[in-house]
Amino acid sequence: MPTHDDCLMIACQMKDVFISCSQEETQEMLEAAKKICKKKLMELSFLETDLEQTAQEQFGKNAPGGAPGHRCDAIPPVS
């Protein structure tokens, strides 16, 4: 097992501060950030659906986002 001195160190920016992290620490931080982004994206997707339903209830099929192919349909899913 390599020692801490033998590991590849990666510069990471935390707000206005740069720190050096090992490749493993960087990977863990990236995975955590990815989970947070997926959760926020899911929350926004639910909000979008709720807003579209409300708009369709109020304005009918001519509501913004009510037509197929609106801009949000072009966003690919996150894997």
N, CA, C and O atoms as CSV, one atom per row, in Angstrom:
chain,resi,resn,atom,element,x,y,z
A,1,MET,N,N,0.850,-1.179,0.000
A,1,MET,CA,C,0.000,0.000,0.000
A,1,MET,C,C,0.890,1.235,0.000
A,1,MET,O,O,1.806,1.352,0.814
A,2,PRO,N,N,0.616,2.154,-0.917
A,2,PRO,CA,C,1.451,3.350,-0.959
A,2,PRO,C,C,1.202,4.250,0.245
A,2,PRO,O,O,0.100,4.313,0.790
A,3,THR,N,N,2.248,4.929,0.630
A,3,THR,CA,C,2.101,5.877,1.733
A,3,THR,C,C,1.456,7.151,1.211
A,3,THR,O,O,1.317,7.341,0.003
A,4,HIS,N,N,1.066,8.020,2.132
A,4,HIS,CA,C,0.417,9.273,1.762
A,4,HIS,C,C,1.334,10.121,0.877
A,4,HIS,O,O,0.862,10.837,-0.006
A,5,ASP,N,N,2.635,10.038,1.114
A,5,ASP,CA,C,3.600,10.817,0.330
A,5,ASP,C,C,3.714,10.302,-1.101
A,5,ASP,O,O,4.082,11.058,-2.001
A,6,ASP,N,N,3.400,9.011,-1.324
A,6,ASP,CA,C,3.513,8.417,-2.649
A,6,ASP,C,C,2.264,8.643,-3.503
A,6,ASP,O,O,2.303,8.414,-4.712
A,7,CYS,N,N,1.175,9.081,-2.908
A,7,CYS,CA,C,-0.093,9.249,-3.621
A,7,CYS,C,C,-0.073,10.495,-4.496
A,7,CYS,O,O,0.593,11.487,-4.198
A,8,LEU,N,N,-0.811,10.407,-5.564
A,8,LEU,CA,C,-1.014,11.561,-6.428
A,8,LEU,C,C,-1.891,12.556,-5.692
A,8,LEU,O,O,-2.985,12.210,-5.245
A,9,MET,N,N,-1.425,13.784,-5.562
A,9,MET,CA,C,-2.200,14.817,-4.883
A,9,MET,C,C,-2.866,15.693,-5.940
A,9,MET,O,O,-2.247,16.066,-6.937
A,10,ILE,N,N,-4.121,16.011,-5.707
A,10,ILE,CA,C,-4.916,16.791,-6.643
A,10,ILE,C,C,-5.335,18.083,-5.963
A,10,ILE,O,O,-5.824,18.065,-4.834
A,11,ALA,N,N,-5.146,19.203,-6.646
A,11,ALA,CA,C,-5.566,20.497,-6.101
A,11,ALA,C,C,-7.079,20.609,-6.220
A,11,ALA,O,O,-7.642,20.438,-7.301
A,12,CYS,N,N,-7.724,20.895,-5.107
A,12,CYS,CA,C,-9.180,21.056,-5.066
A,12,CYS,C,C,-9.501,22.446,-4.543
A,12,CYS,O,O,-8.848,22.946,-3.628
A,13,GLN,N,N,-10.511,23.061,-5.133
A,13,GLN,CA,C,-10.929,24.384,-4.670
A,13,GLN,C,C,-12.189,24.241,-3.829
A,13,GLN,O,O,-13.192,23.690,-4.282
A,14,MET,N,N,-12.126,24.743,-2.599
A,14,MET,CA,C,-13.265,24.786,-1.692
A,14,MET,C,C,-13.582,26.258,-1.470
A,14,MET,O,O,-12.935,26.922,-0.660
A,15,LYS,N,N,-14.569,26.761,-2.185
A,15,LYS,CA,C,-14.914,28.188,-2.189
A,15,LYS,C,C,-13.703,28.988,-2.654
A,15,LYS,O,O,-13.335,28.885,-3.824
A,16,ASP,N,N,-13.069,29.777,-1.795
A,16,ASP,CA,C,-11.932,30.603,-2.200
A,16,ASP,C,C,-10.589,29.998,-1.812
A,16,ASP,O,O,-9.552,30.637,-1.992
A,17,VAL,N,N,-10.592,28.784,-1.286
A,17,VAL,CA,C,-9.372,28.163,-0.773
A,17,VAL,C,C,-9.026,26.934,-1.609
A,17,VAL,O,O,-9.899,26.133,-1.943
A,18,PHE,N,N,-7.754,26.797,-1.940
A,18,PHE,CA,C,-7.273,25.611,-2.636
A,18,PHE,C,C,-6.612,24.683,-1.626
A,18,PHE,O,O,-5.819,25.121,-0.791
A,19,ILE,N,N,-6.945,23.397,-1.709
A,19,ILE,CA,C,-6.327,22.392,-0.844
A,19,ILE,C,C,-5.837,21.247,-1.717
A,19,ILE,O,O,-6.288,21.081,-2.850
A,20,SER,N,N,-4.923,20.469,-1.189
A,20,SER,CA,C,-4.450,19.279,-1.886
A,20,SER,C,C,-5.099,18.061,-1.261
A,20,SER,O,O,-5.095,17.892,-0.042
A,21,CYS,N,N,-5.657,17.214,-2.114
A,21,CYS,CA,C,-6.319,15.997,-1.653
A,21,CYS,C,C,-5.738,14.812,-2.406
A,21,CYS,O,O,-5.249,14.947,-3.528
A,22,SER,N,N,-5.800,13.668,-1.777
A,22,SER,CA,C,-5.371,12.457,-2.468
A,22,SER,C,C,-6.409,12.119,-3.530
A,22,SER,O,O,-7.523,12.642,-3.516
A,23,GLN,N,N,-6.036,11.254,-4.433
A,23,GLN,CA,C,-6.951,10.850,-5.495
A,23,GLN,C,C,-8.198,10.196,-4.888
A,23,GLN,O,O,-9.307,10.419,-5.373
A,24,GLU,N,N,-8.030,9.408,-3.853
A,24,GLU,CA,C,-9.154,8.740,-3.190
A,24,GLU,C,C,-10.095,9.761,-2.535
A,24,GLU,O,O,-11.315,9.658,-2.663
A,25,GLU,N,N,-9.521,10.745,-1.834
A,25,GLU,CA,C,-10.343,11.790,-1.206
A,25,GLU,C,C,-11.103,12.594,-2.260
A,25,GLU,O,O,-12.272,12.933,-2.077
A,26,THR,N,N,-10.423,12.890,-3.357
A,26,THR,CA,C,-11.062,13.641,-4.435
A,26,THR,C,C,-12.218,12.849,-5.021
A,26,THR,O,O,-13.285,13.405,-5.283
A,27,GLN,N,N,-12.012,11.553,-5.226
A,27,GLN,CA,C,-13.072,10.699,-5.765
A,27,GLN,C,C,-14.272,10.664,-4.821
A,27,GLN,O,O,-15.417,10.717,-5.271
A,28,GLU,N,N,-14.015,10.576,-3.515
A,28,GLU,CA,C,-15.096,10.568,-2.526
A,28,GLU,C,C,-15.873,11.885,-2.557
A,28,GLU,O,O,-17.102,11.885,-2.488
A,29,MET,N,N,-15.155,13.005,-2.661
A,29,MET,CA,C,-15.824,14.310,-2.720
A,29,MET,C,C,-16.663,14.437,-3.993
A,29,MET,O,O,-17.769,14.978,-3.966
A,30,LEU,N,N,-16.125,13.933,-5.106
A,30,LEU,CA,C,-16.866,13.996,-6.362
A,30,LEU,C,C,-18.131,13.146,-6.306
A,30,LEU,O,O,-19.181,13.562,-6.795
A,31,GLU,N,N,-18.033,11.964,-5.716
A,31,GLU,CA,C,-19.209,11.096,-5.583
A,31,GLU,C,C,-20.268,11.748,-4.698
A,31,GLU,O,O,-21.459,11.684,-5.003
A,32,ALA,N,N,-19.840,12.373,-3.608
A,32,ALA,CA,C,-20.783,13.057,-2.715
A,32,ALA,C,C,-21.452,14.224,-3.445
A,32,ALA,O,O,-22.661,14.423,-3.324
A,33,ALA,N,N,-20.673,14.986,-4.194
A,33,ALA,CA,C,-21.230,16.114,-4.945
A,33,ALA,C,C,-22.192,15.622,-6.025
A,33,ALA,O,O,-23.215,16.254,-6.287
A,34,LYS,N,N,-21.861,14.501,-6.643
A,34,LYS,CA,C,-22.722,13.922,-7.674
A,34,LYS,C,C,-24.073,13.518,-7.087
A,34,LYS,O,O,-25.112,13.739,-7.709
A,35,LYS,N,N,-24.060,12.926,-5.891
A,35,LYS,CA,C,-25.308,12.537,-5.225
A,35,LYS,C,C,-26.158,13.766,-4.907
A,35,LYS,O,O,-27.375,13.749,-5.089
A,36,ILE,N,N,-25.512,14.827,-4.434
A,36,ILE,CA,C,-26.234,16.066,-4.117
A,36,ILE,C,C,-26.863,16.646,-5.385
A,36,ILE,O,O,-28.017,17.074,-5.370
A,37,CYS,N,N,-26.102,16.659,-6.477
A,37,CYS,CA,C,-26.620,17.194,-7.741
A,37,CYS,C,C,-27.796,16.365,-8.255
A,37,CYS,O,O,-28.782,16.924,-8.735
A,38,LYS,N,N,-27.702,15.038,-8.161
A,38,LYS,CA,C,-28.799,14.176,-8.598
A,38,LYS,C,C,-30.051,14.434,-7.771
A,38,LYS,O,O,-31.156,14.477,-8.312
A,39,LYS,N,N,-29.883,14.608,-6.456
A,39,LYS,CA,C,-31.022,14.871,-5.577
A,39,LYS,C,C,-31.678,16.201,-5.944
A,39,LYS,O,O,-32.902,16.289,-6.033
A,40,LYS,N,N,-30.864,17.235,-6.154
A,40,LYS,CA,C,-31.405,18.549,-6.520
A,40,LYS,C,C,-32.103,18.493,-7.876
A,40,LYS,O,O,-33.152,19.109,-8.062
A,41,LEU,N,N,-31.520,17.757,-8.823
A,41,LEU,CA,C,-32.121,17.620,-10.143
A,41,LEU,C,C,-33.475,16.926,-10.047
A,41,LEU,O,O,-34.424,17.319,-10.727
A,42,MET,N,N,-33.570,15.900,-9.210
A,42,MET,CA,C,-34.830,15.195,-9.023
A,42,MET,C,C,-35.878,16.127,-8.405
A,42,MET,O,O,-37.036,16.131,-8.823
A,43,GLU,N,N,-35.462,16.913,-7.411
A,43,GLU,CA,C,-36.380,17.862,-6.781
A,43,GLU,C,C,-36.883,18.884,-7.799
A,43,GLU,O,O,-38.067,19.219,-7.812
A,44,LEU,N,N,-35.985,19.377,-8.649
A,44,LEU,CA,C,-36.383,20.338,-9.677
A,44,LEU,C,C,-37.310,19.700,-10.709
A,44,LEU,O,O,-38.228,20.349,-11.211
A,45,SER,N,N,-37.071,18.443,-11.018
A,45,SER,CA,C,-37.927,17.734,-11.960
A,45,SER,C,C,-39.343,17.607,-11.413
A,45,SER,O,O,-40.315,17.811,-12.141
A,46,PHE,N,N,-39.462,17.267,-10.117
A,46,PHE,CA,C,-40.783,17.185,-9.491
A,46,PHE,C,C,-41.455,18.556,-9.481
A,46,PHE,O,O,-42.653,18.663,-9.743
A,47,LEU,N,N,-40.695,19.591,-9.184
A,47,LEU,CA,C,-41.239,20.948,-9.171
A,47,LEU,C,C,-41.725,21.345,-10.564
A,47,LEU,O,O,-42.794,21.936,-10.711
A,48,GLU,N,N,-40.933,21.015,-11.580
A,48,GLU,CA,C,-41.323,21.317,-12.957
A,48,GLU,C,C,-42.642,20.629,-13.304
A,48,GLU,O,O,-43.530,21.245,-13.893
A,49,THR,N,N,-42.770,19.362,-12.942
A,49,THR,CA,C,-43.995,18.615,-13.211
A,49,THR,C,C,-45.188,19.256,-12.513
A,49,THR,O,O,-46.251,19.423,-13.111
A,50,ASP,N,N,-45.006,19.615,-11.246
A,50,ASP,CA,C,-46.085,20.269,-10.497
A,50,ASP,C,C,-46.483,21.596,-11.141
A,50,ASP,O,O,-47.669,21.899,-11.269
A,51,LEU,N,N,-45.489,22.382,-11.545
A,51,LEU,CA,C,-45.771,23.672,-12.176
A,51,LEU,C,C,-46.486,23.494,-13.514
A,51,LEU,O,O,-47.401,24.253,-13.836
A,52,GLU,N,N,-46.072,22.496,-14.294
A,52,GLU,CA,C,-46.729,22.231,-15.574
A,52,GLU,C,C,-48.181,21.824,-15.355
A,52,GLU,O,O,-49.068,22.276,-16.079
A,53,GLN,N,N,-48.430,20.968,-14.357
A,53,GLN,CA,C,-49.800,20.545,-14.065
A,53,GLN,C,C,-50.655,21.728,-13.630
A,53,GLN,O,O,-51.798,21.866,-14.066
A,54,THR,N,N,-50.106,22.576,-12.779
A,54,THR,CA,C,-50.838,23.760,-12.320
A,54,THR,C,C,-51.145,24.690,-13.489
A,54,THR,O,O,-52.256,25.207,-13.600
A,55,ALA,N,N,-50.164,24.902,-14.359
A,55,ALA,CA,C,-50.366,25.773,-15.521
A,55,ALA,C,C,-51.424,25.190,-16.454
A,55,ALA,O,O,-52.260,25.927,-16.978
A,56,GLN,N,N,-51.394,23.878,-16.666
A,56,GLN,CA,C,-52.385,23.254,-17.539
A,56,GLN,C,C,-53.781,23.327,-16.926
A,56,GLN,O,O,-54.765,23.494,-17.646
A,57,GLU,N,N,-53.874,23.203,-15.603
A,57,GLU,CA,C,-55.172,23.329,-14.938
A,57,GLU,C,C,-55.725,24.744,-15.102
A,57,GLU,O,O,-56.927,24.932,-15.291
A,58,GLN,N,N,-54.842,25.727,-15.030
A,58,GLN,CA,C,-55.284,27.119,-15.108
A,58,GLN,C,C,-55.494,27.602,-16.541
A,58,GLN,O,O,-56.424,28.364,-16.807
A,59,PHE,N,N,-54.631,27.163,-17.469
A,59,PHE,CA,C,-54.648,27.714,-18.817
A,59,PHE,C,C,-54.992,26.698,-19.899
A,59,PHE,O,O,-55.132,27.075,-21.062
A,60,GLY,N,N,-55.130,25.432,-19.554
A,60,GLY,CA,C,-55.430,24.405,-20.545
A,60,GLY,C,C,-54.195,23.972,-21.313
A,60,GLY,O,O,-53.064,24.160,-20.866
A,61,LYS,N,N,-54.437,23.386,-22.480
A,61,LYS,CA,C,-53.339,22.832,-23.290
A,61,LYS,C,C,-52.407,23.904,-23.846
A,61,LYS,O,O,-51.291,23.584,-24.254
A,62,ASN,N,N,-52.825,25.144,-23.872
A,62,ASN,CA,C,-51.988,26.227,-24.393
A,62,ASN,C,C,-51.032,26.778,-23.345
A,62,ASN,O,O,-50.370,27.788,-23.580
A,63,ALA,N,N,-50.956,26.126,-22.196
A,63,ALA,CA,C,-50.085,26.591,-21.116
A,63,ALA,C,C,-48.624,26.461,-21.524
A,63,ALA,O,O,-48.270,25.560,-22.285
A,64,PRO,N,N,-47.776,27.349,-21.027
A,64,PRO,CA,C,-46.340,27.221,-21.296
A,64,PRO,C,C,-45.844,25.856,-20.834
A,64,PRO,O,O,-46.121,25.431,-19.712
A,65,GLY,N,N,-45.119,25.184,-21.698
A,65,GLY,CA,C,-44.607,23.859,-21.346
A,65,GLY,C,C,-45.612,22.763,-21.588
A,65,GLY,O,O,-45.300,21.591,-21.374
A,66,GLY,N,N,-46.821,23.103,-22.031
A,66,GLY,CA,C,-47.853,22.107,-22.256
A,66,GLY,C,C,-47.693,21.371,-23.565
A,66,GLY,O,O,-48.221,20.270,-23.727
A,67,ALA,N,N,-46.974,21.961,-24.499
A,67,ALA,CA,C,-46.792,21.338,-25.799
A,67,ALA,C,C,-45.602,20.396,-25.769
A,67,ALA,O,O,-44.593,20.687,-25.126
A,68,PRO,N,N,-45.715,19.247,-26.472
A,68,PRO,CA,C,-44.566,18.336,-26.530
A,68,PRO,C,C,-43.386,19.014,-27.214
A,68,PRO,O,O,-43.560,19.851,-28.099
A,69,GLY,N,N,-42.203,18.645,-26.798
A,69,GLY,CA,C,-40.992,19.179,-27.411
A,69,GLY,C,C,-40.549,20.505,-26.844
A,69,GLY,O,O,-39.698,21.170,-27.435
A,70,HIS,N,N,-41.107,20.917,-25.700
A,70,HIS,CA,C,-40.635,22.174,-25.119
A,70,HIS,C,C,-39.211,21.980,-24.625
A,70,HIS,O,O,-38.723,20.852,-24.556
A,71,ARG,N,N,-38.556,23.054,-24.289
A,71,ARG,CA,C,-37.110,23.033,-24.051
A,71,ARG,C,C,-36.658,22.024,-23.007
A,71,ARG,O,O,-35.550,21.504,-23.135
A,72,CYS,N,N,-37.439,21.717,-21.990
A,72,CYS,CA,C,-37.003,20.792,-20.941
A,72,CYS,C,C,-36.977,19.346,-21.429
A,72,CYS,O,O,-36.291,18.508,-20.844
A,73,ASP,N,N,-37.729,19.042,-22.514
A,73,ASP,CA,C,-37.694,17.691,-23.070
A,73,ASP,C,C,-36.346,17.404,-23.718
A,73,ASP,O,O,-35.986,16.242,-23.902
A,74,ALA,N,N,-35.598,18.447,-24.064
A,74,ALA,CA,C,-34.318,18.276,-24.747
A,74,ALA,C,C,-33.176,17.989,-23.785
A,74,ALA,O,O,-32.072,17.671,-24.227
A,75,ILE,N,N,-33.412,18.092,-22.484
A,75,ILE,CA,C,-32.352,17.861,-21.509
A,75,ILE,C,C,-32.213,16.362,-21.278
A,75,ILE,O,O,-33.170,15.722,-20.843
A,76,PRO,N,N,-31.039,15.783,-21.560
A,76,PRO,CA,C,-30.871,14.339,-21.377
A,76,PRO,C,C,-30.850,13.974,-19.897
A,76,PRO,O,O,-30.431,14.781,-19.067
A,77,PRO,N,N,-31.299,12.765,-19.557
A,77,PRO,CA,C,-31.278,12.338,-18.155
A,77,PRO,C,C,-29.850,12.146,-17.658
A,77,PRO,O,O,-28.954,11.811,-18.433
A,78,VAL,N,N,-29.647,12.358,-16.377
A,78,VAL,CA,C,-28.340,12.169,-15.754
A,78,VAL,C,C,-28.193,10.702,-15.409
A,78,VAL,O,O,-29.087,10.108,-14.807
A,79,SER,N,N,-27.068,10.113,-15.789
A,79,SER,CA,C,-26.873,8.689,-15.487
A,79,SER,C,C,-26.088,8.501,-14.226
A,79,SER,O,O,-25.831,7.367,-13.822
